Amino acid sequence: MSETGPSMAMLTAMTDLWRLRPPGPDNILAHPAFVRLRETCRDGYPNAGKKGPAFALSTALRALGFPCHLRKDTAHLALPVEEAAKGLDAALRATRTRHIHLAPLAFGPARVCRLTATKGCALHK
């Protein structure tokens, strides 16, 4: 992990992953480039766990526009590998997260609110 963004090891592993063509391998978690990326995350980021992220990493790659998991009509949504690597690096460095929920999670009227531990759903103003 460098102080200015993703390491060269991260960028190299992600570049190899970004070269995969749709639909990609049957088991992305076992692909050598994915294993290298997971190990890079494990070694470079203290919060990545003893083995490095696996399922969470595959989910993050999808959110970052992993090209081989996009359909032909959505291929334009893929991020350039450099931008995706910066996003992954930022996520792995993050010390806080923000969760947004739609409440209620059912059919019928919905409202925007802030969930609190003491009041439940307080209307957003």
N, C-alpha and C positions, 0 to 999 in steps of 0.2 A: 504494500500500500504506500503510495507516495502522498505527500501533502498537497499536491497540485492536481490530483485526479487519479484515474485508473492507472494501474501499473501496466507495463509492457506485456507481462504474462497474461493479465486479464484481457487486454486488447487482442493479443494473439489467439487465445482460446476462443474468444467471442467471434473473431474474424473467421476462424475455422467453422464455428457453428453457423454463422451468417451465410456461409457458402453452401450449406445443405439445401437441396432442392425439395420442394413439397412432394409428397406429404411428410418427408423426413423419416428418420428411423422409427421402427416399431417401439423401441424403448430408448427414448432420449436420455434417460438417467444412466444408461450403460454405454453411451457413445463416448469414445475416447476424448473428444474435445470437451464434452460436458464434464467428464470426470476431471480433466485438467482445470477447467474453470472452477469446479467445486473445490478442488484442492488449493487453487490460488486464493479463493475466498477464505478457506479455512486458515491458510498460512498468513494471509495479509490483513485479516480483520478479526479483532479479538472476540467479537460477539457472534461469529459465524459457527461456533460449536466445534466439538472435537473432530468430527468427520467432515465438517463443512455442510452447507445447506444442500438439500437434494430437491425434494418436492417444492419447497418454497422458492428455490432458485429457478426451477422450470416454470413456475407460475410468474415469477418476476420477468423472465425472458419473454413470455407471451405478452405481458403487459407492456414490455418495451418494444413490441413489434417484431418478434422473432419470425423472420421471413418464411421458414419452411412450415410454419403452423398457420399461415394465412391462406385463404382461398384465392384463386386466381383473380376474382373480382374485387378483392380487398388487398391485393399485393402492394398497392400504393401506400398503405398504412404502415409499412415497415419503416422503422427508424434507421438511419445510417448507423453502422456499427459503432462509430466513434461516439455518437450521441447516446446510443443505448448503453455503452460502457460507462459514460459519465453518469447516466441515470442509475445504473446498478451500483457504481461506486458511492454515489450520494446516499442511496438507500442503505447500503451496508455501513456507512458512517453515521447515519441518523441515530440520535439518542432519544427522540420523541416521535410519536406518530399521531395522526389525527384520523379518527373513524367517523364516517358519516353514515347514518342509517335512515331508511325511510320508515316512518312509523304512522300508522300500524302496518304490519306486514300482512295485510288481508285485503279483500275486495271491499269497496265502499269508500266513504270519504277519507281523505288523507290530509294531513296538515304538516307544516314545517315546524319543528320544535327542537329544543335542546334537551337531551337526556341528562338528568342529574341523578346522583345516588340518593338524594333525599326527596326530591319532588317528582321523579319520573320524567314525564314529558312537560316541559315548560314551553309555552308558545314562543316562537321566535318573533321578535319585533324589529 
